[in-house]
């Protein structure tokens, strides 16, 4: 059975060029952010391949901005009085809404929750933010409802996905978060494909000029029994990219059993893994920022019930095929790339192996949720 789930997205770093003070439009730049962290740790995050902060606790303040400037770290933050007083500050590359307005909103301690913020309010706020400073993009991060309709955290708007095409009108950069590796609900727990589903849906709701990012888990957050493995994080990252995400935001907090704001930095194994992932993404940034090819690959999967998502790029004399198994099952996969003829070789990145390509076809084995990244040469 031929099966190909691919995100056909014309990704281009030049999209940021619309803003004179936005993120870098250099094709070598790919946004890799960390969520709501202390600027004092900026150097350590930078060493891990992070190039952007999203959110500043009770900020921005002048001190926070100066600390980030000294570290060479950009930030997307709230447009408060200090932010507006620093519109010429090169560190600020975007503004943001309050987090997860699509979730039920707290009415105060012990008073329960009211409805989510109405999409019309988000759109109105977007126009206010843009009017105050049109030189930077505005980011909106949404909650689990982007990927999971049954998320109880939406309160009275649970199972109302029709809200989202309205929400997305209120931002230039759209993001969302869901953390399946540590999720407590059996409908989501361990099902990494929810990350890809959210990216795919957000891309479907977004307009052609909007950018889509997403959040990635890398700590136990509030799960005292389970935390993500490095392989799960890598899978979520590549599921995101293959389905069209154009920026990543790592969530690195831990709330249970004790609070640790920068828990990633205290986890040597995960920190090493995330650093390795980030370095590879930055190395591949010119490829990731180039347009994806349409109708460039067909995929035969055995068993056919295991979807394999893929993305194809071409740069120079190389064809890049990025692929991920979307289920926790083993599969044998055959790829057919019509753009390659004769004898060629597909190098499997970071795996110290190559696969012969004959008449544009090669096969490989995918373990559960496996990621394989191929660079094939031999185009005619």
N, C-alpha and C positions, 0 to 999 in steps of 0.2 A: 504494500500500500504506500503510495506517495503522500507524504505529509510534510508541510512546511509551515510553521508558525513563525513569521518574521515581521519585525517592525520596520516598515518602510518609511523612514523619516529623513528628510533632507536636513541633516544636522550641519550647521555651519557656525564657526566661532564668530563670523562676521555679524551674526544676529545682535551681538552686544554693541556693535559699532553705532547703533542708533542713539546711544546715550554717551554724551561727552564725558561723563563722570561715572560710567557704569563699569562692570567687570571687563577685564582685558578682552579685546577682540583678536588677540594674537592666536593663530591656529595651533600654537604649541601649548595653549592654556586650556585646561579643563577644570571647571569648578569642583573642588573637593573641600567641603566645609565641615565644621563642627558646631553643634548646637549649644548656645547659651553657656559659654565657658568664660572663666576668669582670664582676662588678658595677661595676667602674670604667667600663664602657662603657654603663651603664644609660641615661644621659641621651641618648646618641646613638641607642640603639635606640628609646627612647621617641619621639624626633623622627621615627623611621621608622615610627611607628604600632604599635610593640610595646608591649603592656601587661602582659606576664607573663614571668618567667623560669621555665624548667623545668630543675632540676638546678643544683647548685653544686659546683664542683671541690673535693673533700675537705671538703665542708661539709654543712650550714651552719656557719659560724663567726659569732661575735658581730660581728666587723668586716664580714663580707659582708652580714649583715642590716641593719646600720646604714647601709651605703653604699646599699643598695636602698631603705631607708626614706627617706633624704634625697632620692633621685631620684623617689620616689613610684611605685616599681615593686614589684609583688607577686611572690611566688615559690612554686612547688611544689618541695619539696626532701625530702631523706632525713630520717627521724625519728631522728637521732642524739641524743647526750646534750645537745648545745647546743640542738638543735631542741626537745626536750622541756622544756628549761629556759626556753624562750621561747614557750610555748603561748599566752600573752596578747599576743604580738607581732602586730600587724595585718598586717605584711608577709607572713607565712606564711599562704597560703590553701589549702594541701593538702600531702599527703605522697606519696611515691612509692616503688615497688619499685626494685630494681636493674634496669638496662636490659636488654631482650631476653633474658629468662630462657628463652624458647622456642628459642634458638639453642644449639648445642653449646658447652659450657663449657670454657674453657682449664684444663688441668691444670698449668700453669706453663711457663715458657720452655723450649722444646725437648722438652716432654713430650707434645705433642699435645692432643687434645680429648676430653672425655668427653661423656656425653649431656646434653641440656638439663635444666634444673631441672624436676622433676616438677610438673605442675599442682597436685597435692595440697599440695605445699610452699608454692606461691604462695598458695593459698587459706588455709592455716594462718597464713602470715605476715600476710595481710590482716586476719584476725581479731585478731592481736596488735597490729597498727598501730592498728586501730580501737578496741580496748580501751584503748590508751594515750591516745588522743585521738579521741573520736567527733564532735568539732565541725568536722572538716575532711574533705573527700573524699580518697580514695587513688587515685593514678594508676598504671596499668600500661602501659608502652610495650613492644609486641611487635615482632618482626622481620619480615623479608620473607615468611616463610611464611604470613602472613595473606593475602597476595595471590597468592603463587606457591608452589604445592605442591612444585615440583621444586628449591627452594632448598637447595643442598648444605650451606649453613651450619647446617642443623638436624641434621647428622650422622646418627645412627641413626634419628632421627624424621623424616627427609626423606620427603615424600609421605605424611604422616600428619596430614591436616587435622582428623581427629577429636579431636586434642588440644585444639583451640582452644575449643570450648564448655566445656571444663573450666577452661582458663586464665581465661576471662573472668569466672568466678565469684569471682575474687580481686581485684576492684577496683570502684570507683565510676565512674572515668573510664578509658576504654579508648582506647589509641592504637596506632599501628603506623607503620613506615617502610619505604618502597621508593622508589628514586630512578631511574626509567627513563630520564631524559634522559642520564644519565652512566653507565648500567649497562653492565658489560662483557660480559654474556651475551647472545647474539643472540636468545634466547627472550624477553627483556624489553627490550633496548636500543631506545630511541626510542619505545616503545609506552606512551604516557602513560596509556592506559586502565587500566593495572595499579594506578594510584593509586585510581581509582574502584572497581575491583573489590575492593580491600582494604577500602575504607570500606563498601561494600555487604555484604561478607561479615561484617565486624565488627558491623555493625548487625543482621544476621540472627542472630548468635550472642548478642548482648547482650540483657539483659532490659529491660523497659519503663522501669525507673527508672535505667538506666545511660546515661551520656553517652559519645559517641564523638567522638574527635578524631583527627587524623593529622598526620604530618610532611610537610614540603614541602622539596624541594631548591632551592638557589639559588646553589650554587657548583660547581666542578668536582670537589670532594671528593678522589678519588684518580685521576681520569681526566685524563691530561696532554694528551689530544687533543681532548676535547670538554667544554664546559660548557653549562649550560642557557641558553636565550635568555629574555629577558623574556616573550615570548609563551608559551613553554612553561610558565613558572612561573605565569602568569595562568591558563592552561588547567588546570593541575593544581589550582590553588586552587578554581576554579569547578567542576571535576569533583567535587572533594571536597565542596563545599557542596551542590551539587545532589543528590548521592547521600546526603546526610544527615549530613555532618560538622558538629559543633557547636563546634569549636575547631581552630586551626591552630598547629603548632609548626614554625618555620623551622629547618632545619639549615644553619648558616652556616660550618662548619669547612671548611678545605682541608688535605689531608694531603700531596698531591703537586702539583707537584714540590718544593714547600717547605711546611712547616707554617705555617698562619695560622689562629689560633683564630677571629678575627672577619673572615673573608675578605669577607663581604658589605659591611662598612664600608669596605673598600679598593677596591670596584668601583663607581664612580660611576653607570654605566649601570644596573646591576642594583639598586643601592640606590634610585635614583630610581623604578624600576619597582615594586619591592616597597613603597616608601612610598606610591605612588599606589594600588596594590592595597589596602593596609591602610586607607588613608583612606576608600576607597569602601566597604569592608566595614563600617567603623565608622559611616559615614553610613547604611548600609542595615541596621544592627544591629536596629532595631525590626521591620523587615520579616523579616529572617532568623530572628529569635527567635519569630516568630508561627507558628501552625500552617500546614502546607502543606495545600493543597486536594486532595482526592481526586477523580478522574474529571473534572478541570477542563480538560483539553486533550487533543486528539488531534493527531497529527503525521503528515503525509504527506511522505516523503522520496524524492527521486529523485537517484541510484539508491537503491533500497531497502536495499542492503547496508550503507549508512552509518548506524549508529544515531545518534540524536540524543536525548540525555538532557535532561530538563527538570524544572523545579520551578515551581509556581504558588503565589503568595501573594495575599492581598487585604487592603488596608489603606485605610480611608477609602473614597474613590470611585475608587481606582486598583487595577488588577489588575497584578501583577508576574509576568512570565514570564522565568525565567532558563534559558538553553539553551546546550548545548555539543555540538559534533560529536565523536563518540567514536572517529573514525578519521582518518588523514591523507589524506583524500580530499575533493574538492569535492562539495557537494550543494546541491540546490535544495529548500527546505523550506517547507511550508504548514502553518500552525498554525490550529486551529479551537478557539475559546474560547466555549463555549456561554453563559457568563455575561455576554457582551457582545452587545448587539443594536443594530441601526441603524448609523449612521455614527459612527466613533470614530477615534482616532489612537493608534498605538503609537510612543512616543518610544524611540529606541535610545540608551541611556545611553552617554555619552562618545564618540559617533560623529557628533554634529552632524547627525542626520538623523531623520526620522520616516516612518512607513509608514502609509498609510490602512488602516483596519480596516473591512470591510464585512460586516455580519451576523455579526460575531464571527470573521472569517477574514482572515488576511494571510499574505504570503509573503516570504521572504528567501533570500539566498544565503549559504551557509556554506563558507568556505575550509577547508582541512585543519585539524582541531583548533580551529576557530574558536569563540569565545565571543560570544554576543550577549545583552544584558540589556535587556528591554523593560518599559516602564511604559505601560500602556494605560488610557485614560480613555474613558468613555462607557457605564458600567454602568447597566442599568435593572432 
